[in-house]
Amino acid sequence: MRRLRGEEGLTSTALAVLMPALLIWIMLTVQYGLWFHAKQVAGAAAAEAVSAAKVPGGTSEAGQIAAESFLTQSGNLEEITVTVDRASDVVRVEITGAAPQLVPGIRWSVTARAESATERFIPQPER
């Protein structure tokens, strides 16, 4: 086969154009994985906080400590805010943060909420 004139180096040019796009695609895939993991960590930390705060002797501070301890051990969340609200009948927890940034210019936030009724002792005659 005879090559047409002016096609020398076309493969190098195509590779130079396509490789950055391929690398960005791979980085976006990894970025999504980091965001998904951060979302799962935030949800688990919210569940831990609710579990600690809903028991009869539990407090908002106990829920806060449980969530922060879990997040410290798990990692993968930045700029974390933990809000625990324990009322007489319900416990609400909200955790916000940001997933680690791999792709420049893309910052994905994470929010997890958990809610449960508080546990309380009811004597036998009142049941």
N, CA, C and O atoms as CSV, one atom per row, in Angstrom:
chain,resi,resn,atom,element,x,y,z
A,1,MET,N,N,0.835,-1.188,0.000
A,1,MET,CA,C,0.000,0.000,0.000
A,1,MET,C,C,0.872,1.241,0.000
A,1,MET,O,O,1.926,1.307,0.632
A,2,ARG,N,N,0.411,2.155,-0.691
A,2,ARG,CA,C,1.147,3.394,-0.797
A,2,ARG,C,C,0.531,4.440,0.147
A,2,ARG,O,O,-0.682,4.649,0.147
A,3,ARG,N,N,1.373,5.085,0.941
A,3,ARG,CA,C,0.880,6.108,1.863
A,3,ARG,C,C,0.653,7.411,1.120
A,3,ARG,O,O,1.403,7.800,0.225
A,4,LEU,N,N,-0.410,8.056,1.536
A,4,LEU,CA,C,-0.665,9.370,0.960
A,4,LEU,C,C,0.330,10.371,1.530
A,4,LEU,O,O,0.783,10.238,2.667
A,5,ARG,N,N,0.650,11.335,0.755
A,5,ARG,CA,C,1.602,12.341,1.171
A,5,ARG,C,C,1.006,13.193,2.308
A,5,ARG,O,O,-0.167,13.563,2.240
A,6,GLY,N,N,1.775,13.501,3.324
A,6,GLY,CA,C,1.324,14.367,4.412
A,6,GLY,C,C,0.741,13.601,5.588
A,6,GLY,O,O,0.271,14.217,6.544
A,7,GLU,N,N,0.759,12.276,5.543
A,7,GLU,CA,C,0.218,11.502,6.648
A,7,GLU,C,C,1.283,11.034,7.623
A,7,GLU,O,O,0.962,10.342,8.589
A,8,GLU,N,N,2.521,11.385,7.403
A,8,GLU,CA,C,3.571,10.988,8.327
A,8,GLU,C,C,3.351,11.682,9.671
A,8,GLU,O,O,3.084,12.882,9.727
A,9,GLY,N,N,3.469,10.901,10.757
A,9,GLY,CA,C,3.317,11.471,12.094
A,9,GLY,C,C,1.880,11.608,12.535
A,9,GLY,O,O,1.627,12.182,13.594
A,10,LEU,N,N,0.940,11.113,11.780
A,10,LEU,CA,C,-0.467,11.234,12.147
A,10,LEU,C,C,-0.773,10.440,13.415
A,10,LEU,O,O,-1.574,10.881,14.239
A,11,THR,N,N,-0.152,9.283,13.579
A,11,THR,CA,C,-0.367,8.476,14.780
A,11,THR,C,C,0.128,9.215,16.009
A,11,THR,O,O,-0.543,9.191,17.041
A,12,SER,N,N,1.250,9.854,15.938
A,12,SER,CA,C,1.783,10.612,17.068
A,12,SER,C,C,0.855,11.773,17.426
A,12,SER,O,O,0.635,12.055,18.604
A,13,THR,N,N,0.327,12.428,16.435
A,13,THR,CA,C,-0.593,13.543,16.673
A,13,THR,C,C,-1.879,13.048,17.316
A,13,THR,O,O,-2.376,13.659,18.262
A,14,ALA,N,N,-2.411,11.963,16.819
A,14,ALA,CA,C,-3.639,11.403,17.388
A,14,ALA,C,C,-3.406,10.962,18.834
A,14,ALA,O,O,-4.259,11.174,19.695
A,15,LEU,N,N,-2.267,10.359,19.093
A,15,LEU,CA,C,-1.937,9.939,20.446
A,15,LEU,C,C,-1.791,11.144,21.376
A,15,LEU,O,O,-2.235,11.097,22.523
A,16,ALA,N,N,-1.185,12.202,20.897
A,16,ALA,CA,C,-1.014,13.411,21.702
A,16,ALA,C,C,-2.354,14.061,22.032
A,16,ALA,O,O,-2.485,14.713,23.068
A,17,VAL,N,N,-3.338,13.894,21.176
A,17,VAL,CA,C,-4.665,14.457,21.420
A,17,VAL,C,C,-5.497,13.544,22.317
A,17,VAL,O,O,-6.210,14.029,23.195
A,18,LEU,N,N,-5.418,12.254,22.112
A,18,LEU,CA,C,-6.273,11.316,22.833
A,18,LEU,C,C,-5.774,10.949,24.227
A,18,LEU,O,O,-6.590,10.668,25.105
A,19,MET,N,N,-4.466,10.943,24.459
A,19,MET,CA,C,-3.943,10.533,25.764
A,19,MET,C,C,-4.414,11.433,26.917
A,19,MET,O,O,-4.811,10.903,27.955
A,20,PRO,N,N,-4.389,12.747,26.788
A,20,PRO,CA,C,-4.912,13.560,27.894
A,20,PRO,C,C,-6.391,13.287,28.174
A,20,PRO,O,O,-6.812,13.265,29.331
A,21,ALA,N,N,-7.165,13.082,27.134
A,21,ALA,CA,C,-8.578,12.771,27.333
A,21,ALA,C,C,-8.738,11.435,28.059
A,21,ALA,O,O,-9.580,11.310,28.949
A,22,LEU,N,N,-7.943,10.451,27.690
A,22,LEU,CA,C,-7.994,9.150,28.348
A,22,LEU,C,C,-7.568,9.255,29.810
A,22,LEU,O,O,-8.191,8.637,30.674
A,23,LEU,N,N,-6.535,10.014,30.099
A,23,LEU,CA,C,-6.084,10.192,31.478
A,23,LEU,C,C,-7.126,10.915,32.325
A,23,LEU,O,O,-7.338,10.556,33.483
A,24,ILE,N,N,-7.771,11.918,31.767
A,24,ILE,CA,C,-8.828,12.623,32.497
A,24,ILE,C,C,-9.993,11.683,32.767
A,24,ILE,O,O,-10.581,11.727,33.848
A,25,TRP,N,N,-10.333,10.844,31.814
A,25,TRP,CA,C,-11.420,9.869,31.994
A,25,TRP,C,C,-11.077,8.909,33.147
A,25,TRP,O,O,-11.931,8.620,33.985
A,26,ILE,N,N,-9.857,8.428,33.187
A,26,ILE,CA,C,-9.432,7.524,34.258
A,26,ILE,C,C,-9.468,8.245,35.608
A,26,ILE,O,O,-9.922,7.681,36.604
A,27,MET,N,N,-8.991,9.486,35.637
A,27,MET,CA,C,-8.999,10.251,36.884
A,27,MET,C,C,-10.422,10.528,37.363
A,27,MET,O,O,-10.675,10.496,38.568
A,28,LEU,N,N,-11.345,10.796,36.462
A,28,LEU,CA,C,-12.740,11.006,36.845
A,28,LEU,C,C,-13.355,9.734,37.421
A,28,LEU,O,O,-14.158,9.797,38.352
A,29,THR,N,N,-12.983,8.592,36.875
A,29,THR,CA,C,-13.477,7.325,37.405
A,29,THR,C,C,-12.974,7.101,38.828
A,29,THR,O,O,-13.740,6.692,39.700
A,30,VAL,N,N,-11.719,7.362,39.062
A,30,VAL,CA,C,-11.155,7.231,40.410
A,30,VAL,C,C,-11.776,8.271,41.341
A,30,VAL,O,O,-12.049,7.969,42.503
A,31,GLN,N,N,-12.003,9.487,40.849
A,31,GLN,CA,C,-12.640,10.534,41.652
A,31,GLN,C,C,-14.035,10.107,42.094
A,31,GLN,O,O,-14.427,10.348,43.236
A,32,TYR,N,N,-14.782,9.478,41.199
A,32,TYR,CA,C,-16.113,8.979,41.555
A,32,TYR,C,C,-15.999,7.911,42.651
A,32,TYR,O,O,-16.804,7.896,43.582
A,33,GLY,N,N,-15.016,7.030,42.549
A,33,GLY,CA,C,-14.812,6.021,43.579
A,33,GLY,C,C,-14.494,6.632,44.935
A,33,GLY,O,O,-14.987,6.159,45.959
A,34,LEU,N,N,-13.671,7.685,44.951
A,34,LEU,CA,C,-13.361,8.380,46.198
A,34,LEU,C,C,-14.603,9.035,46.791
A,34,LEU,O,O,-14.812,8.996,48.004
A,35,TRP,N,N,-15.428,9.636,45.934
A,35,TRP,CA,C,-16.663,10.269,46.406
A,35,TRP,C,C,-17.622,9.222,46.975
A,35,TRP,O,O,-18.217,9.433,48.031
A,36,PHE,N,N,-17.771,8.100,46.281
A,36,PHE,CA,C,-18.677,7.056,46.744
A,36,PHE,C,C,-18.220,6.500,48.092
A,36,PHE,O,O,-19.042,6.270,48.979
A,37,HIS,N,N,-16.923,6.284,48.249
A,37,HIS,CA,C,-16.404,5.794,49.523
A,37,HIS,C,C,-16.631,6.823,50.633
A,37,HIS,O,O,-17.013,6.459,51.745
A,38,ALA,N,N,-16.402,8.087,50.341
A,38,ALA,CA,C,-16.636,9.147,51.334
A,38,ALA,C,C,-18.109,9.189,51.738
A,38,ALA,O,O,-18.427,9.418,52.905
A,39,LYS,N,N,-18.996,8.973,50.790
A,39,LYS,CA,C,-20.437,8.949,51.083
A,39,LYS,C,C,-20.779,7.792,52.012
A,39,LYS,O,O,-21.579,7.953,52.934
A,40,GLN,N,N,-20.183,6.631,51.778
A,40,GLN,CA,C,-20.426,5.472,52.634
A,40,GLN,C,C,-19.862,5.695,54.041
A,40,GLN,O,O,-20.492,5.311,55.026
A,41,VAL,N,N,-18.699,6.301,54.140
A,41,VAL,CA,C,-18.086,6.587,55.435
A,41,VAL,C,C,-18.957,7.571,56.217
A,41,VAL,O,O,-19.167,7.388,57.416
A,42,ALA,N,N,-19.458,8.596,55.563
A,42,ALA,CA,C,-20.307,9.584,56.239
A,42,ALA,C,C,-21.593,8.936,56.738
A,42,ALA,O,O,-22.041,9.230,57.846
A,43,GLY,N,N,-22.184,8.070,55.946
A,43,GLY,CA,C,-23.404,7.377,56.367
A,43,GLY,C,C,-23.171,6.474,57.564
A,43,GLY,O,O,-23.986,6.433,58.485
A,44,ALA,N,N,-22.067,5.756,57.553
A,44,ALA,CA,C,-21.740,4.878,58.684
A,44,ALA,C,C,-21.450,5.692,59.941
A,44,ALA,O,O,-21.834,5.288,61.039
A,45,ALA,N,N,-20.783,6.824,59.796
A,45,ALA,CA,C,-20.497,7.683,60.957
A,45,ALA,C,C,-21.786,8.256,61.529
A,45,ALA,O,O,-21.926,8.373,62.747
A,46,ALA,N,N,-22.725,8.611,60.665
A,46,ALA,CA,C,-24.021,9.120,61.144
A,46,ALA,C,C,-24.762,8.028,61.910
A,46,ALA,O,O,-25.375,8.311,62.939
A,47,ALA,N,N,-24.717,6.799,61.435
A,47,ALA,CA,C,-25.364,5.687,62.135
A,47,ALA,C,C,-24.706,5.440,63.492
A,47,ALA,O,O,-25.395,5.158,64.472
A,48,GLU,N,N,-23.378,5.545,63.554
A,48,GLU,CA,C,-22.666,5.389,64.822
A,48,GLU,C,C,-23.082,6.477,65.809
A,48,GLU,O,O,-23.292,6.199,66.990
A,49,ALA,N,N,-23.200,7.693,65.337
A,49,ALA,CA,C,-23.592,8.805,66.215
A,49,ALA,C,C,-24.999,8.609,66.754
A,49,ALA,O,O,-25.249,8.856,67.933
A,50,VAL,N,N,-25.921,8.168,65.906
A,50,VAL,CA,C,-27.295,7.923,66.351
A,50,VAL,C,C,-27.316,6.806,67.387
A,50,VAL,O,O,-28.014,6.907,68.395
A,51,SER,N,N,-26.559,5.749,67.145
A,51,SER,CA,C,-26.520,4.625,68.094
A,51,SER,C,C,-25.996,5.062,69.457
A,51,SER,O,O,-26.489,4.597,70.485
A,52,ALA,N,N,-25.019,5.938,69.478
A,52,ALA,CA,C,-24.453,6.396,70.744
A,52,ALA,C,C,-25.360,7.376,71.468
A,52,ALA,O,O,-25.367,7.421,72.699
A,53,ALA,N,N,-26.125,8.163,70.719
A,53,ALA,CA,C,-26.939,9.206,71.344
A,53,ALA,C,C,-28.343,8.753,71.720
A,53,ALA,O,O,-28.983,9.403,72.546
A,54,LYS,N,N,-28.842,7.669,71.151
A,54,LYS,CA,C,-30.240,7.295,71.390
A,54,LYS,C,C,-30.459,6.443,72.639
A,54,LYS,O,O,-31.598,6.277,73.075
A,55,VAL,N,N,-29.393,5.902,73.220
A,55,VAL,CA,C,-29.552,5.066,74.410
A,55,VAL,C,C,-30.048,5.903,75.580
A,55,VAL,O,O,-29.897,7.124,75.556
A,56,PRO,N,N,-30.641,5.281,76.616
A,56,PRO,CA,C,-31.212,6.063,77.719
A,56,PRO,C,C,-30.252,7.065,78.360
A,56,PRO,O,O,-30.681,8.160,78.723
A,57,GLY,N,N,-28.988,6.735,78.511
A,57,GLY,CA,C,-28.040,7.680,79.116
A,57,GLY,C,C,-27.267,8.482,78.083
A,57,GLY,O,O,-26.322,9.190,78.433
A,58,GLY,N,N,-27.649,8.384,76.823
A,58,GLY,CA,C,-26.915,9.039,75.748
A,58,GLY,C,C,-27.136,10.533,75.696
A,58,GLY,O,O,-28.154,11.047,76.161
A,59,THR,N,N,-26.159,11.226,75.118
A,59,THR,CA,C,-26.245,12.677,74.965
A,59,THR,C,C,-25.810,13.060,73.553
A,59,THR,O,O,-25.281,12.243,72.799
A,60,SER,N,N,-26.045,14.305,73.225
A,60,SER,CA,C,-25.575,14.819,71.933
A,60,SER,C,C,-24.054,14.756,71.856
A,60,SER,O,O,-23.489,14.458,70.803
A,61,GLU,N,N,-23.396,15.038,72.977
A,61,GLU,CA,C,-21.939,15.000,73.013
A,61,GLU,C,C,-21.411,13.586,72.755
A,61,GLU,O,O,-20.397,13.414,72.078
A,62,ALA,N,N,-22.103,12.573,73.295
A,62,ALA,CA,C,-21.684,11.187,73.069
A,62,ALA,C,C,-21.804,10.833,71.589
A,62,ALA,O,O,-20.945,10.144,71.038
A,63,GLY,N,N,-22.860,11.300,70.956
A,63,GLY,CA,C,-23.018,11.073,69.519
A,63,GLY,C,C,-21.950,11.782,68.710
A,63,GLY,O,O,-21.422,11.237,67.740
A,64,GLN,N,N,-21.639,12.991,69.115
A,64,GLN,CA,C,-20.589,13.764,68.439
A,64,GLN,C,C,-19.239,13.058,68.547
A,64,GLN,O,O,-18.509,12.945,67.563
A,65,ILE,N,N,-18.919,12.590,69.738
A,65,ILE,CA,C,-17.646,11.896,69.958
A,65,ILE,C,C,-17.587,10.606,69.156
A,65,ILE,O,O,-16.551,10.286,68.573
A,66,ALA,N,N,-18.695,9.858,69.121
A,66,ALA,CA,C,-18.726,8.599,68.370
A,66,ALA,C,C,-18.515,8.843,66.878
A,66,ALA,O,O,-17.770,8.112,66.227
A,67,ALA,N,N,-19.171,9.873,66.337
A,67,ALA,CA,C,-19.029,10.183,64.910
A,67,ALA,C,C,-17.606,10.629,64.592
A,67,ALA,O,O,-17.018,10.173,63.611
A,68,GLU,N,N,-17.056,11.507,65.406
A,68,GLU,CA,C,-15.699,11.999,65.154
A,68,GLU,C,C,-14.661,10.890,65.281
A,68,GLU,O,O,-13.692,10.855,64.523
A,69,SER,N,N,-14.861,9.986,66.234
A,69,SER,CA,C,-13.947,8.856,66.385
A,69,SER,C,C,-13.999,7.949,65.156
A,69,SER,O,O,-12.965,7.514,64.650
A,70,PHE,N,N,-15.202,7.673,64.689
A,70,PHE,CA,C,-15.357,6.834,63.495
A,70,PHE,C,C,-14.723,7.493,62.275
A,70,PHE,O,O,-14.040,6.832,61.493
A,71,LEU,N,N,-14.946,8.787,62.115
A,71,LEU,CA,C,-14.388,9.504,60.964
A,71,LEU,C,C,-12.865,9.581,61.027
A,71,LEU,O,O,-12.199,9.540,59.993
A,72,THR,N,N,-12.317,9.689,62.221
A,72,THR,CA,C,-10.866,9.723,62.370
A,72,THR,C,C,-10.250,8.394,61.953
A,72,THR,O,O,-9.204,8.366,61.305
A,73,GLN,N,N,-10.891,7.305,62.320
A,73,GLN,CA,C,-10.379,5.983,61.972
A,73,GLN,C,C,-10.564,5.662,60.496
A,73,GLN,O,O,-9.723,4.998,59.891
A,74,SER,N,N,-11.664,6.131,59.915
A,74,SER,CA,C,-11.978,5.784,58.524
A,74,SER,C,C,-11.279,6.671,57.517
A,74,SER,O,O,-10.858,6.196,56.462
A,75,GLY,N,N,-11.149,7.941,57.819
A,75,GLY,CA,C,-10.525,8.872,56.879
A,75,GLY,C,C,-11.402,9.114,55.659
A,75,GLY,O,O,-12.601,8.836,55.679
A,76,ASN,N,N,-10.795,9.632,54.602
A,76,ASN,CA,C,-11.432,9.868,53.310
A,76,ASN,C,C,-12.501,10.946,53.323
A,76,ASN,O,O,-13.289,11.019,52.380
A,77,LEU,N,N,-12.565,11.779,54.342
A,77,LEU,CA,C,-13.468,12.929,54.356
A,77,LEU,C,C,-12.677,14.139,54.816
A,77,LEU,O,O,-11.858,14.052,55.730
A,78,GLU,N,N,-12.932,15.267,54.172
A,78,GLU,CA,C,-12.266,16.520,54.530
A,78,GLU,C,C,-13.317,17.561,54.861
A,78,GLU,O,O,-14.468,17.431,54.446
A,79,GLU,N,N,-12.945,18.579,55.592
A,79,GLU,CA,C,-13.847,19.678,55.951
A,79,GLU,C,C,-15.126,19.137,56.580
A,79,GLU,O,O,-16.225,19.432,56.112
A,80,ILE,N,N,-14.983,18.354,57.625
A,80,ILE,CA,C,-16.102,17.631,58.246
A,80,ILE,C,C,-16.851,18.520,59.223
A,80,ILE,O,O,-16.254,19.258,60.006
A,81,THR,N,N,-18.177,18.432,59.159
A,81,THR,CA,C,-19.053,19.075,60.124
A,81,THR,C,C,-20.034,18.032,60.638
A,81,THR,O,O,-20.733,17.392,59.852
A,82,VAL,N,N,-20.088,17.859,61.959
A,82,VAL,CA,C,-20.998,16.886,62.577
A,82,VAL,C,C,-21.990,17.651,63.432
A,82,VAL,O,O,-21.598,18.435,64.296
A,83,THR,N,N,-23.279,17.425,63.191
A,83,THR,CA,C,-24.336,18.056,63.969
A,83,THR,C,C,-25.209,16.966,64.564
A,83,THR,O,O,-25.797,16.169,63.833
A,84,VAL,N,N,-25.297,16.926,65.897
A,84,VAL,CA,C,-26.123,15.940,66.592
A,84,VAL,C,C,-27.165,16.697,67.393
A,84,VAL,O,O,-26.832,17.563,68.202
A,85,ASP,N,N,-28.427,16.367,67.165
A,85,ASP,CA,C,-29.537,16.997,67.881
A,85,ASP,C,C,-30.330,15.898,68.577
A,85,ASP,O,O,-30.990,15.087,67.928
A,86,ARG,N,N,-30.257,15.881,69.910
A,86,ARG,CA,C,-30.991,14.869,70.678
A,86,ARG,C,C,-32.121,15.544,71.419
A,86,ARG,O,O,-31.895,16.326,72.342
A,87,ALA,N,N,-33.323,15.243,71.017
A,87,ALA,CA,C,-34.518,15.726,71.710
A,87,ALA,C,C,-35.008,14.610,72.637
A,87,ALA,O,O,-34.374,13.559,72.729
A,88,SER,N,N,-36.119,14.832,73.314
A,88,SER,CA,C,-36.618,13.822,74.241
A,88,SER,C,C,-37.128,12.570,73.532
A,88,SER,O,O,-37.133,11.488,74.119
A,89,ASP,N,N,-37.553,12.704,72.287
A,89,ASP,CA,C,-38.130,11.550,71.592
A,89,ASP,C,C,-37.389,11.130,70.318
A,89,ASP,O,O,-37.660,10.055,69.784
A,90,VAL,N,N,-36.467,11.951,69.823
A,90,VAL,CA,C,-35.785,11.632,68.568
A,90,VAL,C,C,-34.350,12.163,68.567
A,90,VAL,O,O,-34.038,13.174,69.195
A,91,VAL,N,N,-33.489,11.445,67.839
A,91,VAL,CA,C,-32.098,11.869,67.653
A,91,VAL,C,C,-31.888,12.074,66.154
A,91,VAL,O,O,-32.207,11.204,65.344
A,92,ARG,N,N,-31.345,13.240,65.800
A,92,ARG,CA,C,-31.048,13.540,64.401
A,92,ARG,C,C,-29.566,13.870,64.268
A,92,ARG,O,O,-29.007,14.625,65.063
A,93,VAL,N,N,-28.939,13.286,63.240
A,93,VAL,CA,C,-27.516,13.517,62.996
A,93,VAL,C,C,-27.338,13.899,61.541
A,93,VAL,O,O,-27.928,13.290,60.649
A,94,GLU,N,N,-26.518,14.914,61.309
A,94,GLU,CA,C,-26.160,15.305,59.947
A,94,GLU,C,C,-24.643,15.474,59.880
A,94,GLU,O,O,-24.042,16.175,60.694
A,95,ILE,N,N,-24.048,14.822,58.901
A,95,ILE,CA,C,-22.610,14.916,58.688
A,95,ILE,C,C,-22.371,15.434,57.281
A,95,ILE,O,O,-22.888,14.879,56.311
A,96,THR,N,N,-21.588,16.496,57.171
A,96,THR,CA,C,-21.227,17.030,55.865
A,96,THR,C,C,-19.711,17.051,55.752
A,96,THR,O,O,-18.998,17.152,56.750
A,97,GLY,N,N,-19.242,16.957,54.539
A,97,GLY,CA,C,-17.814,16.980,54.288
A,97,GLY,C,C,-17.557,17.019,52.799
A,97,GLY,O,O,-18.474,17.213,52.001
A,98,ALA,N,N,-16.322,16.836,52.438
A,98,ALA,CA,C,-15.935,16.841,51.027
A,98,ALA,C,C,-15.069,15.621,50.758
A,98,ALA,O,O,-14.235,15.236,51.577
A,99,ALA,N,N,-15.284,15.022,49.597
A,99,ALA,CA,C,-14.460,13.893,49.172
A,99,ALA,C,C,-13.082,14.411,48.782
A,99,ALA,O,O,-12.949,15.562,48.367
A,100,PRO,N,N,-12.063,13.579,48.911
A,100,PRO,CA,C,-10.724,14.008,48.482
A,100,PRO,C,C,-10.722,14.413,47.009
A,100,PRO,O,O,-11.409,13.803,46.190
A,101,GLN,N,N,-9.961,15.426,46.688
A,101,GLN,CA,C,-9.933,15.968,45.327
A,101,GLN,C,C,-8.768,15.375,44.549
A,101,GLN,O,O,-7.610,15.529,44.938
A,102,LEU,N,N,-9.075,14.705,43.461
A,102,LEU,CA,C,-8.059,14.145,42.584
A,102,LEU,C,C,-7.956,14.959,41.304
A,102,LEU,O,O,-6.858,15.282,40.850
A,103,VAL,N,N,-9.113,15.291,40.723
A,103,VAL,CA,C,-9.155,16.067,39.490
A,103,VAL,C,C,-9.215,17.546,39.865
A,103,VAL,O,O,-10.130,17.956,40.579
A,104,PRO,N,N,-8.279,18.343,39.409
A,104,PRO,CA,C,-8.295,19.768,39.748
A,104,PRO,C,C,-9.581,20.446,39.277
A,104,PRO,O,O,-10.042,20.226,38.157
A,105,GLY,N,N,-10.147,21.272,40.154
A,105,GLY,CA,C,-11.340,22.016,39.799
A,105,GLY,C,C,-12.639,21.296,40.092
A,105,GLY,O,O,-13.712,21.876,39.925
A,106,ILE,N,N,-12.571,20.047,40.526
A,106,ILE,CA,C,-13.791,19.298,40.835
A,106,ILE,C,C,-13.784,18.986,42.321
A,106,ILE,O,O,-12.898,18.287,42.812
A,107,ARG,N,N,-14.772,19.505,43.032
A,107,ARG,CA,C,-14.903,19.296,44.476
A,107,ARG,C,C,-16.294,18.747,44.731
A,107,ARG,O,O,-17.284,19.447,44.520
A,108,TRP,N,N,-16.384,17.496,45.185
A,108,TRP,CA,C,-17.681,16.868,45.433
A,108,TRP,C,C,-17.942,16.815,46.925
A,108,TRP,O,O,-17.126,16.316,47.700
A,109,SER,N,N,-19.098,17.339,47.314
A,109,SER,CA,C,-19.455,17.338,48.733
A,109,SER,C,C,-20.264,16.083,49.066
A,109,SER,O,O,-20.841,15.432,48.196
A,110,VAL,N,N,-20.278,15.779,50.344
A,110,VAL,CA,C,-20.968,14.593,50.846
A,110,VAL,C,C,-21.824,15.027,52.025
A,110,VAL,O,O,-21.371,15.792,52.876
A,111,THR,N,N,-23.062,14.539,52.078
A,111,THR,CA,C,-23.949,14.791,53.207
A,111,THR,C,C,-24.629,13.486,53.580
A,111,THR,O,O,-25.130,12.762,52.719
A,112,ALA,N,N,-24.641,13.196,54.874
A,112,ALA,CA,C,-25.320,11.996,55.362
A,112,ALA,C,C,-26.197,12.392,56.542
A,112,ALA,O,O,-25.794,13.182,57.396
A,113,ARG,N,N,-27.393,11.834,56.575
A,113,ARG,CA,C,-28.328,12.112,57.663
A,113,ARG,C,C,-28.829,10.795,58.229
A,113,ARG,O,O,-29.044,9.825,57.502
A,114,ALA,N,N,-29.009,10.783,59.547
A,114,ALA,CA,C,-29.580,9.615,60.213
A,114,ALA,C,C,-30.502,10.111,61.311
A,114,ALA,O,O,-30.267,11.155,61.919
A,115,GLU,N,N,-31.554,9.344,61.553
A,115,GLU,CA,C,-32.543,9.728,62.550
A,115,GLU,C,C,-33.097,8.466,63.193
A,115,GLU,O,O,-33.271,7.442,62.533
A,116,SER,N,N,-33.371,8.555,64.497
A,116,SER,CA,C,-33.935,7.410,65.207
A,116,SER,C,C,-34.660,7.906,66.442
A,116,SER,O,O,-34.358,8.973,66.978
A,117,ALA,N,N,-35.613,7.119,66.877
A,117,ALA,CA,C,-36.307,7.426,68.125
A,117,ALA,C,C,-35.369,7.125,69.285
A,117,ALA,O,O,-34.576,6.185,69.224
A,118,THR,N,N,-35.462,7.926,70.340
A,118,THR,CA,C,-34.631,7.667,71.512
A,118,THR,C,C,-35.188,6.474,72.269
A,118,THR,O,O,-36.398,6.252,72.301
A,119,GLU,N,N,-34.301,5.719,72.871
A,119,GLU,CA,C,-34.717,4.581,73.672
A,119,GLU,C,C,-34.997,5.071,75.085
A,119,GLU,O,O,-34.285,5.930,75.607
A,120,ARG,N,N,-36.026,4.527,75.692
A,120,ARG,CA,C,-36.323,4.893,77.073
A,120,ARG,C,C,-36.903,3.681,77.800
A,120,ARG,O,O,-37.532,2.811,77.197
A,121,PHE,N,N,-36.680,3.650,79.069
A,121,PHE,CA,C,-37.170,2.555,79.890
A,121,PHE,C,C,-38.618,2.830,80.272
A,121,PHE,O,O,-38.953,3.901,80.777
A,122,ILE,N,N,-39.453,1.858,80.023
A,122,ILE,CA,C,-40.869,1.948,80.422
A,122,ILE,C,C,-41.127,0.805,81.401
A,122,ILE,O,O,-40.982,-0.364,81.043
A,123,PRO,N,N,-41.508,1.137,82.633
A,123,PRO,CA,C,-41.762,0.078,83.614
A,123,PRO,C,C,-42.876,-0.860,83.139
A,123,PRO,O,O,-43.715,-0.488,82.319
A,124,GLN,N,N,-42.862,-2.088,83.676
A,124,GLN,CA,C,-43.800,-3.132,83.248
A,124,GLN,C,C,-45.257,-2.702,83.356
A,124,GLN,O,O,-46.006,-2.930,82.406
A,125,PRO,N,N,-45.711,-2.091,84.458
A,125,PRO,CA,C,-47.145,-1.748,84.558
A,125,PRO,C,C,-47.596,-0.729,83.497
A,125,PRO,O,O,-48.777,-0.694,83.152
A,126,GLU,N,N,-46.691,0.086,82.982
A,126,GLU,CA,C,-47.075,1.125,82.025
A,126,GLU,C,C,-47.043,0.644,80.584
A,126,GLU,O,O,-47.428,1.393,79.686
A,127,ARG,N,N,-46.602,-0.566,80.336
A,127,ARG,CA,C,-46.493,-1.061,78.970
A,127,ARG,C,C,-47.791,-1.423,78.382
A,127,ARG,O,O,-47.848,-1.856,77.231
